[in-house]
Amino acid sequence: MKVSGKKKKSKKKIVIGVGILAVAAVTGANICGSRNAAENAVPQIEVVKAVRDNVQQTVETSGMVVSEEQKTYFSPVNAKVDVADVKEGETVKAGTKLIEFDQKDLEREEKKAELNVKSGKLDMQNTLNKSAEAVQKQQNAQGNAASLKQQVAAQEDYIANIKARISQANTNAQVAAAQEEARKQADATAAQAARAEAVQKAYAAAQKKYQNETLPAYQTQLNTLADEMNQAQTTYNQTETDYQMAFQTWSSEQSDENAAALDVAESARNDAQIAYQNAKSAYEDYKTQKPAAPAMNDVNSGSVSDGNEADSIFSDSAETVTNNGSDTTVTADTSALEAELEKAGNTLAELQSRLSSQQAVAESDPSAVTAEEKEKMEITNNLSELDQMSAQELVEAAKKGITADFNGVITKVSVVEGATTALGTELFTLQNTDKINVNINVSKYDYDKLKEGQSADITLAGKTYEGEVTSISHVATQNEKGASLISADVRIKNPDDDIFLGVDAKVTIHAEEADDVVVLPSEVVNIGKDGSFCYVIENGVITRRDITTGISSDDYVEVTAGIKEGDEVIRDLGSLEEGMQAEAALYESADNGNQSNLTDAEEGA
């Protein structure tokens, strides 16, 4: 890399000796006088005059031609590639169709997305319907249970009243009898009450056994059948998934091996479907075999016993009354009340059975869909709809094929005609040939001269293009020698078909520019540890003059302080030193007498 600069061309010509730029040369052969006079004479020294002109820095370097924009194209669908008009290194125009897909595969993907959405909606609606039915059933059961509790309590009060009336009737019938007969009749009444109590206990025991043993056993078996049905359904769903995967594999490659795998998957799916139907039938059949709750009639008839031998007690009591009443038997006619009591007992048993059933439903888990589950199902369906929309959009786009978005050159190809691509498969990479950069590196000594927007000349394959600095990296890298480099991009404004990516190009960047400033030749400016300086003749003595410099080129340096236009500056001290006496000598240009054409100097710079 080379940093250089030129004085900006001026329309005027500079005349040496007239105040623009003078160079004096000392030649011992032209000095007149004797040897002794020469030894005592003040030495002459070459000087140049500071002039006002224009200066511009340039940074010369080289870099690699690259594209400013590239795009990698990916397959938008799962489909077979019918046409792949892509070749690495080939140039294409914007709008050129490069990839075409098989239409049948595209239509299959679109239909699949549509069916997925429909299936999801049906599953959600079915789940919500079942949940609503279960919740409504539970709510109805809760209301019915509350009402039945009140009816049971009222029926129990009614039965107690009947029993009291029967007892009172029997007591009144025995008042007229002797005390012994009254005692015997009371015993008989007590026996009847004992039997009724025994029957009630037997009924209660039967109810308890039904609730604690019979019904739970039934429910346990029903749950077992339900679990078997659910497991069979899960197995069927898995075999269905395996079948679909085998079908897709066979569709992609219809080989004998894939066909055999498809047959195995289909057979497994059919077996799983039959197993699921059998499990479901077993569950539905057993569901209708729910055991009935015991009724009071069953206890009275003796088909249900609680172990207290109520019938035996009643029989013994009746026999005792009959045998002991051989002298005087007085009984009340309570047959109507007994019938009423029996009827009331049956009604109570029926109410209690219904209450137990409703309480079981009211206290069971209705498996209602929670708000979170419903939201999740809605999200799943929304995702399916988005997938469907995306699939439809991608399919529509894929039906049109893949075209080049811009003029460019294909730099990478990853697909061939006839290949089946999956969604997201890389196809090819295209680099823009309308947006071309030259990537350059500059040293740490020169990067501060670069600014975005600076113009540049780019030479490539014998042609020169206009350029512009578009970006400068703020992170330094190191080359193989460990030197720090700053990278930058120079855009080619007018690229054409003669530009090739990846080749080297020469770059000349027009850096900072200063117009109408005081300048000195670079050779007269010295740089010390305390800054820049030069030598001048003041009062006939060689004197150091500290100066402040601005921008510089190979030939000239801008002076912002310490030297003004027209000041004479010593060109080279030679053997002389600071503090010695000397006088200025003007130099006559060998090119044109005492004149120097600044334009010629610039062209040689």
C-alpha positions as CSV (number, residue, x, y, z in Angstrom):
1,M,0.0,0.0,0.0
2,K,1.2,3.5,-0.8
3,V,0.0,6.8,0.6
4,S,0.8,9.7,-1.8
5,G,-0.4,13.1,-2.5
6,K,-0.4,15.7,-5.3
7,K,-0.8,19.4,-5.3
8,K,-4.1,20.1,-6.8
9,K,-3.5,21.6,-10.3
10,S,-3.6,25.4,-10.5
11,K,-4.4,27.3,-13.6
12,K,-1.5,29.8,-13.0
13,K,2.2,29.2,-13.6
14,I,4.7,29.8,-10.8
15,V,7.8,31.9,-11.7
16,I,10.9,31.1,-9.6
17,G,12.6,34.4,-8.5
18,V,9.2,36.3,-8.7
19,G,8.0,35.1,-5.3
20,I,6.3,31.7,-6.0
21,L,8.9,29.0,-5.7
22,A,12.7,29.7,-5.9
23,V,15.6,27.3,-5.7
24,A,19.2,28.7,-5.6
25,A,22.2,26.5,-6.2
26,V,25.7,27.3,-5.1
27,T,28.3,26.5,-7.6
28,G,32.0,27.1,-6.6
29,A,33.0,27.4,-10.3
30,N,30.9,30.6,-10.8
31,I,32.2,32.4,-7.7
32,C,34.6,35.2,-8.7
33,G,37.5,36.3,-6.8
34,S,40.7,34.9,-5.6
35,R,41.2,31.9,-3.4
36,N,41.8,34.1,-0.3
37,A,38.7,36.1,-1.0
38,A,36.7,32.9,-1.3
39,E,37.9,31.6,2.1
40,N,36.8,34.8,3.8
41,A,33.4,35.0,2.0
42,V,30.1,34.2,3.7
43,P,28.9,30.8,2.4
44,Q,25.8,30.6,0.2
45,I,23.1,28.0,0.7
46,E,20.1,26.9,-1.3
47,V,16.7,28.1,-0.2
48,V,13.1,27.6,-1.4
49,K,10.2,30.0,-0.8
50,A,6.9,29.0,0.7
51,V,4.0,29.4,-1.7
52,R,0.3,29.2,-1.5
53,D,-1.4,26.4,-3.4
54,N,-3.7,23.4,-3.2
55,V,-2.7,19.9,-1.7
56,Q,-4.5,16.6,-1.8
57,Q,-3.6,13.3,-0.1
58,T,-4.2,10.0,-1.8
59,V,-4.1,6.5,-0.3
60,E,-3.0,3.8,-2.8
61,T,-3.7,0.2,-2.0
62,S,-5.2,-3.0,-3.5
63,G,-8.0,-5.3,-2.5
64,M,-10.3,-8.1,-3.6
65,V,-13.4,-7.6,-5.6
66,V,-16.5,-8.8,-3.8
67,S,-20.3,-8.5,-4.0
68,E,-22.0,-6.2,-1.6
69,E,-25.1,-8.4,-1.5
70,Q,-25.6,-12.1,-1.7
71,K,-28.6,-14.3,-1.1
72,T,-28.8,-18.0,-0.4
73,Y,-32.1,-19.6,-1.7
74,F,-33.8,-22.4,0.3
75,S,-36.6,-24.7,-0.7
76,P,-40.0,-23.4,0.5
77,V,-41.6,-26.9,0.4
78,N,-41.1,-30.6,0.5
79,A,-41.1,-31.4,-3.2
80,K,-39.3,-32.8,-6.2
81,V,-37.1,-30.4,-8.3
82,D,-38.2,-30.6,-11.9
83,V,-35.9,-27.9,-13.3
84,A,-32.6,-26.7,-11.8
85,D,-31.2,-24.1,-14.3
86,V,-28.3,-23.2,-12.0
87,K,-24.5,-23.5,-12.7
88,E,-21.7,-22.3,-10.5
89,G,-20.0,-19.2,-12.0
90,E,-22.9,-18.5,-14.4
91,T,-24.3,-15.0,-14.6
92,V,-28.1,-14.5,-14.5
93,K,-30.5,-11.6,-14.9
94,A,-33.0,-10.5,-12.4
95,G,-36.4,-12.3,-12.8
96,T,-34.8,-15.4,-14.5
97,K,-36.6,-18.5,-13.3
98,L,-34.0,-20.9,-12.0
99,I,-35.8,-23.6,-10.0
100,E,-39.2,-25.3,-10.8
101,F,-40.9,-27.9,-8.5
102,D,-43.2,-30.9,-9.2
103,Q,-46.8,-29.6,-9.0
104,K,-48.2,-32.9,-7.6
105,D,-45.9,-32.7,-4.6
106,L,-46.9,-29.1,-4.0
107,E,-50.7,-29.9,-4.1
108,R,-50.1,-32.8,-1.7
109,E,-48.4,-30.5,0.8
110,E,-51.2,-28.0,0.5
111,K,-53.9,-30.6,1.1
112,K,-52.0,-32.1,4.1
113,A,-51.9,-28.7,5.8
114,E,-55.6,-28.2,5.2
115,L,-56.5,-31.6,6.7
116,N,-54.3,-31.0,9.7
117,V,-56.3,-27.8,10.5
118,K,-59.6,-29.6,10.1
119,S,-58.6,-32.5,12.3
120,G,-57.4,-30.2,15.0
121,K,-60.7,-28.2,15.0
122,L,-62.7,-31.4,15.2
123,D,-60.6,-32.8,18.1
124,M,-61.0,-29.6,20.0
125,Q,-64.8,-29.4,19.5
126,N,-65.2,-33.0,20.4
127,T,-63.3,-32.5,23.7
128,L,-65.2,-29.4,24.5
129,N,-68.6,-31.1,23.9
130,K,-67.7,-34.0,26.1
131,S,-66.4,-31.7,28.8
132,A,-69.6,-29.6,28.7
133,E,-71.7,-32.7,28.9
134,A,-69.8,-34.0,31.9
135,V,-69.9,-30.7,33.7
136,Q,-73.7,-30.3,33.1
137,K,-74.3,-33.8,34.3
138,Q,-72.3,-33.1,37.5
139,Q,-74.2,-29.8,38.1
140,N,-77.5,-31.6,37.6
141,A,-76.5,-34.3,40.0
142,Q,-75.5,-31.7,42.6
143,G,-78.9,-30.1,42.4
144,N,-80.7,-33.4,42.4
145,A,-78.7,-34.6,45.4
146,A,-79.7,-31.5,47.4
147,S,-83.4,-32.1,46.6
148,L,-83.2,-35.8,47.4
149,K,-81.6,-35.1,50.8
150,Q,-84.6,-33.0,51.7
151,Q,-87.0,-35.8,50.4
152,V,-85.1,-38.5,52.4
153,A,-85.3,-36.4,55.5
154,A,-89.0,-35.8,55.0
155,Q,-89.6,-39.5,54.3
156,E,-87.8,-40.5,57.4
157,D,-89.9,-38.2,59.5
158,Y,-93.0,-39.6,57.8
159,I,-92.0,-43.2,58.6
160,A,-91.2,-42.2,62.2
161,N,-94.7,-40.8,62.4
162,I,-96.3,-43.9,61.1
163,K,-94.4,-46.1,63.5
164,A,-95.5,-43.8,66.3
165,R,-99.1,-44.1,65.2
166,I,-98.8,-47.9,65.1
167,S,-97.3,-48.0,68.5
168,Q,-99.9,-45.8,69.9
169,A,-102.7,-47.8,68.4
170,N,-101.4,-51.0,69.9
171,T,-100.9,-49.4,73.3
172,N,-104.4,-48.0,73.3
173,A,-105.8,-51.5,72.5
174,Q,-104.1,-53.0,75.5
175,V,-105.3,-50.5,78.1
176,A,-108.4,-52.4,78.8
177,A,-106.5,-55.6,79.3
178,A,-104.9,-56.8,82.4
179,Q,-101.4,-55.7,83.3
180,E,-99.9,-59.0,82.2
181,E,-101.7,-58.9,78.9
182,A,-100.5,-55.3,78.6
183,R,-97.0,-56.4,79.3
184,K,-97.2,-59.3,76.8
185,Q,-98.7,-57.0,74.2
186,A,-95.9,-54.5,74.8
187,D,-93.4,-57.3,74.3
188,A,-95.1,-58.2,71.0
189,T,-95.0,-54.5,69.9
190,A,-91.4,-54.3,70.9
191,A,-90.7,-57.4,68.9
192,Q,-92.3,-55.8,65.9
193,A,-90.3,-52.7,66.4
194,A,-87.1,-54.8,66.7
195,R,-88.0,-56.5,63.5
196,A,-88.5,-53.2,61.7
197,E,-85.2,-52.0,63.2
198,A,-83.5,-55.2,62.1
199,V,-84.9,-54.8,58.6
200,Q,-83.7,-51.2,58.6
201,K,-80.3,-52.2,59.7
202,A,-80.2,-55.0,57.1
203,Y,-81.2,-52.5,54.5
204,A,-78.5,-50.0,55.7
205,A,-75.9,-52.8,55.7
206,A,-76.9,-53.7,52.2
207,Q,-76.6,-50.1,51.1
208,K,-73.2,-49.8,52.8
209,K,-72.0,-52.9,51.1
210,Y,-73.3,-51.6,47.8
211,Q,-71.5,-48.3,48.2
212,N,-68.2,-49.7,49.6
213,E,-67.8,-52.9,47.8
214,T,-70.2,-53.6,44.9
215,L,-70.1,-50.2,43.2
216,P,-66.4,-49.6,43.7
217,A,-65.6,-53.0,42.3
218,Y,-67.7,-52.2,39.3
219,Q,-66.1,-48.8,38.9
220,T,-62.6,-50.3,39.2
221,Q,-63.3,-52.9,36.5
222,L,-64.9,-50.1,34.3
223,N,-61.7,-47.9,34.8
224,T,-59.5,-50.9,33.9
225,L,-61.5,-51.4,30.7
226,A,-61.3,-47.7,30.0
227,D,-57.5,-47.7,30.5
228,E,-57.2,-50.7,28.1
229,M,-59.4,-48.9,25.6
230,N,-57.2,-45.7,25.9
231,Q,-54.0,-47.8,25.6
232,A,-55.4,-49.5,22.5
233,Q,-56.2,-46.1,21.0
234,T,-52.7,-44.8,21.8
235,T,-51.2,-47.9,20.1
236,Y,-53.5,-47.3,17.1
237,N,-52.5,-43.7,16.9
238,Q,-48.8,-44.6,17.0
239,T,-49.2,-47.3,14.3
240,E,-51.1,-44.7,12.2
241,T,-48.2,-42.3,12.6
242,D,-45.7,-45.1,11.6
243,Y,-47.9,-45.9,8.6
244,Q,-47.9,-42.3,7.5
245,M,-44.1,-42.1,7.8
246,A,-43.7,-45.3,5.9
247,F,-46.0,-44.0,3.3
248,Q,-44.0,-40.8,2.9
249,T,-40.8,-42.8,2.7
250,W,-42.3,-45.1,0.0
251,S,-43.7,-42.0,-1.8
252,S,-40.2,-40.5,-1.9
253,E,-38.5,-43.8,-3.0
254,Q,-40.8,-46.6,-4.2
255,S,-38.4,-49.4,-3.6
256,D,-39.2,-53.0,-2.7
257,E,-37.7,-52.4,0.8
258,N,-39.9,-49.4,1.4
259,A,-43.0,-51.2,0.0
260,A,-42.4,-54.1,2.4
261,A,-42.0,-51.6,5.3
262,L,-45.2,-50.0,4.2
263,D,-47.1,-53.3,4.2
264,V,-45.8,-54.1,7.7
265,A,-46.8,-50.7,9.0
266,E,-50.3,-51.1,7.4
267,S,-50.8,-54.6,8.9
268,A,-49.7,-53.3,12.3
269,R,-52.1,-50.4,12.0
270,N,-55.0,-52.8,11.0
271,D,-54.3,-55.0,14.0
272,A,-54.1,-52.1,16.3
273,Q,-57.4,-50.8,15.0
274,I,-59.1,-54.1,15.6
275,A,-57.7,-54.3,19.1
276,Y,-59.0,-50.8,19.8
277,Q,-62.5,-51.6,18.5
278,N,-62.6,-54.8,20.7
279,A,-61.4,-52.8,23.8
280,K,-64.0,-50.1,23.1
281,S,-66.8,-52.7,22.7
282,A,-65.8,-54.4,26.0
283,Y,-65.8,-51.0,27.8
284,E,-69.2,-50.0,26.3
285,D,-70.8,-53.4,27.1
286,Y,-69.6,-53.4,30.7
287,K,-70.7,-49.8,31.1
288,T,-74.3,-51.0,30.7
289,Q,-73.9,-53.6,33.4
290,K,-73.9,-51.3,36.4
291,P,-75.3,-53.2,39.5
292,A,-78.5,-51.8,40.9
293,A,-78.7,-50.5,44.4
294,P,-80.5,-52.7,47.0
295,A,-84.2,-51.9,47.7
296,M,-86.3,-52.2,50.8
297,N,-88.4,-54.9,49.2
298,D,-85.3,-57.1,48.9
299,V,-84.8,-56.8,52.7
300,N,-88.4,-57.5,53.5
301,S,-88.6,-60.5,51.2
302,G,-85.5,-61.9,52.9
303,S,-83.3,-61.8,49.8
304,V,-81.0,-59.4,51.6
305,S,-80.0,-60.0,55.2
306,D,-77.8,-58.0,57.6
307,G,-77.1,-61.0,59.9
308,N,-79.4,-59.9,62.7
309,E,-82.1,-62.5,61.9
310,A,-84.9,-60.0,61.9
311,D,-87.4,-62.5,60.5
312,S,-86.7,-64.9,63.3
313,I,-87.2,-62.2,65.9
314,F,-90.5,-61.1,64.4
315,S,-91.7,-64.8,64.2
316,D,-90.8,-65.6,67.8
317,S,-92.5,-62.4,69.0
318,A,-95.7,-63.1,67.1
319,E,-95.7,-66.7,68.4
320,T,-95.2,-65.5,72.0
321,V,-98.2,-63.2,71.7
322,T,-100.4,-65.9,70.2
323,N,-99.4,-68.5,72.8
324,N,-99.6,-66.2,75.8
325,G,-102.8,-64.7,74.6
326,S,-104.8,-67.9,75.1
327,D,-106.4,-66.4,78.1
328,T,-106.9,-62.8,76.8
329,T,-105.6,-61.6,73.4
330,V,-106.2,-58.0,72.6
331,T,-104.7,-56.6,69.4
332,A,-105.2,-53.4,67.5
333,D,-106.1,-53.4,63.8
334,T,-103.0,-51.7,62.4
335,S,-103.0,-53.3,59.1
336,A,-103.6,-50.1,57.2
337,L,-100.7,-48.4,59.1
338,E,-98.5,-51.4,58.5
339,A,-99.2,-51.2,54.8
340,E,-98.6,-47.5,54.9
341,L,-95.3,-48.1,56.7
342,E,-94.2,-50.6,54.2
343,K,-94.9,-48.4,51.3
344,A,-93.2,-45.5,53.0
345,G,-90.1,-47.7,53.7
346,N,-90.0,-48.7,50.1
347,T,-90.2,-45.0,49.0
348,L,-87.4,-44.1,51.4
349,A,-85.2,-46.9,50.1
350,E,-85.7,-45.7,46.6
351,L,-84.9,-42.1,47.5
352,Q,-81.8,-43.2,49.3
353,S,-80.6,-45.3,46.3
354,R,-81.2,-42.3,44.0
355,L,-79.4,-40.0,46.5
356,S,-76.4,-42.3,46.6
357,S,-76.2,-42.4,42.8
358,Q,-76.5,-38.6,42.4
359,Q,-73.9,-38.0,45.2
360,A,-71.5,-40.4,43.4
361,V,-71.9,-38.3,40.2
362,A,-71.8,-35.0,42.0
363,E,-68.5,-35.9,43.8
364,S,-66.8,-37.5,40.8
365,D,-64.2,-35.7,38.6
366,P,-66.1,-34.6,35.5
367,S,-62.7,-34.3,33.6
368,A,-63.8,-30.8,32.6
369,V,-61.5,-28.9,30.3
370,T,-59.6,-26.2,32.2
371,A,-59.1,-22.7,30.9
372,E,-55.4,-23.4,30.4
373,E,-56.2,-26.6,28.4
374,K,-58.8,-24.8,26.3
375,E,-56.3,-22.0,25.6
376,K,-53.6,-24.5,24.7
377,M,-56.0,-26.3,22.3
378,E,-56.9,-22.9,20.7
379,I,-53.2,-22.0,20.4
380,T,-52.6,-25.4,18.8
381,N,-55.3,-24.8,16.3
382,N,-54.1,-21.3,15.6
383,L,-50.6,-22.7,15.0
384,S,-52.1,-25.2,12.6
385,E,-54.0,-22.4,10.8
386,L,-50.8,-20.4,10.6
387,D,-49.0,-23.5,9.3
388,Q,-51.7,-23.9,6.7
389,M,-51.5,-20.3,5.7
390,S,-47.7,-20.5,5.5
391,A,-47.9,-23.8,3.6
392,Q,-50.4,-22.2,1.2
393,E,-48.3,-19.1,0.7
394,L,-45.1,-21.2,0.2
395,V,-46.9,-23.6,-2.2
396,E,-48.2,-20.7,-4.2
397,A,-44.8,-19.2,-4.3
398,A,-43.2,-22.5,-5.1
399,K,-45.7,-23.0,-8.0
400,K,-44.2,-19.9,-9.6
401,G,-40.7,-21.4,-9.1
402,I,-37.7,-19.6,-7.7
403,T,-36.4,-16.6,-9.7
404,A,-33.3,-14.4,-9.3
405,D,-34.0,-11.3,-7.3
406,F,-31.2,-9.4,-8.9
407,N,-28.6,-9.5,-11.6
408,G,-25.7,-11.6,-10.3
409,V,-23.5,-14.6,-10.5
410,I,-24.2,-18.0,-9.0
411,T,-21.4,-18.8,-6.6
412,K,-22.7,-22.0,-5.0
413,V,-25.0,-24.8,-6.2
414,S,-26.4,-27.4,-3.8
415,V,-29.3,-28.9,-5.8
416,V,-29.7,-31.0,-8.9
417,E,-32.7,-31.8,-11.1
418,G,-34.8,-34.7,-10.0
419,A,-33.8,-34.4,-6.3
420,T,-36.5,-34.3,-3.7
421,T,-35.9,-31.4,-1.3
422,A,-37.2,-30.9,2.2
423,L,-38.5,-27.6,3.5
424,G,-35.5,-25.4,4.2
425,T,-33.0,-27.3,2.0
426,E,-30.3,-25.0,0.6
427,L,-30.5,-24.7,-3.2
428,F,-28.0,-22.1,-4.4
429,T,-26.3,-18.8,-3.6
430,L,-26.5,-15.7,-5.8
431,Q,-24.2,-12.7,-5.5
432,N,-25.3,-9.3,-6.8
433,T,-23.2,-8.0,-9.7
434,D,-24.9,-4.5,-9.6
435,K,-23.5,-3.9,-6.2
436,I,-19.7,-4.5,-6.3
437,N,-17.2,-3.5,-3.6
438,V,-13.4,-3.8,-3.3
439,N,-12.4,-4.9,0.1
440,I,-9.2,-3.2,1.1
441,N,-6.9,-3.2,4.2
442,V,-4.9,-0.1,5.3
443,S,-2.2,0.1,8.0
444,K,-2.6,1.7,11.4
445,Y,-0.6,4.7,10.1
446,D,-3.0,5.5,7.3
447,Y,-6.5,4.5,8.4
448,D,-7.1,7.9,9.9
449,K,-6.9,9.4,6.4
450,L,-9.9,7.4,5.3
451,K,-13.5,8.8,5.6
452,E,-16.7,7.4,4.4
453,G,-17.9,9.2,1.2
454,Q,-14.4,9.8,-0.2
455,S,-14.0,9.2,-3.9
456,A,-11.6,6.7,-5.4
457,D,-10.3,5.4,-8.7
458,I,-10.4,1.6,-9.1
459,T,-8.2,-0.1,-11.7
460,L,-9.3,-3.6,-12.7
461,A,-8.2,-5.6,-15.8
462,G,-6.9,-2.4,-17.5
463,K,-10.1,-0.4,-16.9
464,T,-10.6,2.3,-14.4
465,Y,-13.9,2.7,-12.5
466,E,-15.2,5.4,-10.2
467,G,-15.5,4.4,-6.6
468,E,-16.6,5.6,-3.2
469,V,-15.6,4.6,0.4
470,T,-18.8,3.2,1.9
471,S,-17.7,1.7,5.2
472,I,-14.7,1.5,7.5
473,S,-14.3,-1.2,10.1
474,H,-13.7,-0.2,13.7
475,V,-12.0,-3.4,14.6
476,A,-8.4,-4.0,13.6
477,T,-7.1,-7.4,12.4
478,Q,-3.5,-8.7,12.1
479,N,-1.7,-9.9,9.0
480,E,0.7,-12.8,9.0
481,K,3.5,-10.5,10.2
482,G,1.4,-9.3,13.2
483,A,0.8,-5.8,11.8
484,S,-2.5,-4.2,12.6
485,L,-4.8,-3.6,9.6
486,I,-8.1,-1.8,9.2
487,S,-10.5,-3.0,6.5
488,A,-12.7,-0.8,4.4
489,D,-15.1,-1.2,1.5
490,V,-14.9,0.8,-1.7
491,R,-18.0,0.6,-3.9
492,I,-17.7,0.6,-7.6
493,K,-20.2,3.1,-8.9
494,N,-20.4,1.9,-12.5
495,P,-19.9,-1.9,-12.6
496,D,-20.1,-3.7,-15.9
497,D,-19.8,-7.2,-17.3
498,D,-16.0,-7.0,-17.4
499,I,-15.9,-7.2,-13.6
500,F,-15.2,-10.6,-12.0
501,L,-15.6,-11.5,-8.3
502,G,-12.7,-12.6,-6.3
503,V,-9.9,-10.9,-8.3
504,D,-7.5,-8.1,-7.1
505,A,-8.0,-4.5,-8.0
506,K,-5.8,-1.4,-7.5
507,V,-7.5,1.4,-5.5
508,T,-6.5,5.0,-5.3
509,I,-8.5,6.9,-2.6
510,H,-8.7,10.7,-2.8
511,A,-8.3,11.5,0.8
512,E,-8.2,14.9,2.6
513,E,-7.8,18.1,0.5
514,A,-6.6,21.6,1.4
515,D,-7.1,24.5,-1.0
516,D,-5.2,27.8,-1.1
517,V,-2.8,27.0,1.8
518,V,0.9,27.6,2.5
519,V,3.0,24.7,1.3
520,L,6.7,23.6,1.4
521,P,8.5,20.8,-0.4
522,S,8.5,17.7,1.8
523,E,12.3,17.6,1.6
524,V,12.8,20.8,3.7
525,V,10.5,19.7,6.6
526,N,12.2,17.8,9.4
527,I,10.5,15.9,12.2
528,G,11.9,15.7,15.7
529,K,10.7,14.4,19.0
530,D,9.1,17.8,19.8
531,G,7.4,18.2,16.4
532,S,8.1,19.5,12.9
533,F,10.7,22.2,12.1
534,C,12.8,23.7,9.3
535,Y,15.9,26.0,8.9
536,V,15.8,29.7,7.8
537,I,18.3,32.5,7.6
538,E,17.5,35.3,10.1
539,N,19.8,38.3,10.1
540,G,22.4,36.3,8.1
541,V,22.4,33.4,10.6
542,I,21.1,29.9,10.1
543,T,18.2,29.5,12.6
544,R,15.8,26.6,13.5
545,R,12.1,27.5,13.0
546,D,9.4,25.3,14.7
547,I,6.4,24.8,12.4
548,T,2.9,23.2,12.6
549,T,2.0,21.0,9.6
550,G,-1.3,19.9,8.2
551,I,-1.9,17.4,5.4
552,S,0.9,16.2,3.3
553,S,1.7,14.3,0.1
554,D,4.8,12.7,-1.3
555,D,6.1,16.1,-2.5
556,Y,4.5,18.8,-0.4
557,V,3.5,19.6,3.2
558,E,0.9,22.0,4.3
559,V,2.2,24.5,6.9
560,T,-0.4,26.0,9.2
561,A,1.9,27.9,11.6
562,G,5.6,29.0,11.8
563,I,6.1,29.9,8.1
564,K,4.1,32.3,6.0
565,E,3.8,32.7,2.2
566,G,7.1,34.1,0.7
567,D,9.4,33.0,3.6
568,E,12.7,31.5,2.4
569,V,13.5,28.0,3.9
570,I,16.9,26.3,3.7
571,R,16.7,23.3,1.4
572,D,19.7,21.4,2.8
573,L,22.3,22.4,5.5
574,G,25.0,20.2,3.9
575,S,28.1,20.7,6.1
576,L,26.8,23.9,7.7
577,E,25.2,24.0,11.2
578,E,22.7,26.0,13.1
579,G,24.1,29.3,14.3
580,M,26.6,29.8,11.3
581,Q,26.4,32.8,9.0
582,A,25.1,32.2,5.5
583,E,23.3,34.0,2.8
584,A,20.5,32.8,0.5
585,A,21.3,31.7,-3.1
586,L,18.5,31.4,-5.7
587,Y,18.4,28.3,-7.9
588,E,17.8,28.5,-11.6
589,S,15.6,25.7,-12.9
590,A,17.3,23.5,-15.4
591,D,13.9,22.9,-17.1
592,N,13.1,26.5,-18.1
593,G,15.6,29.1,-17.0
594,N,14.3,30.7,-13.9
595,Q,10.7,29.5,-14.2
596,S,9.0,26.2,-13.1
597,N,5.7,25.0,-14.4
598,L,3.8,23.8,-11.4
599,T,1.6,21.7,-13.6
600,D,4.6,19.7,-14.9
601,A,5.7,19.2,-11.3
602,E,2.3,17.8,-10.4
603,E,2.3,15.4,-13.3
604,G,5.7,14.0,-12.2
605,A,4.6,13.7,-8.6
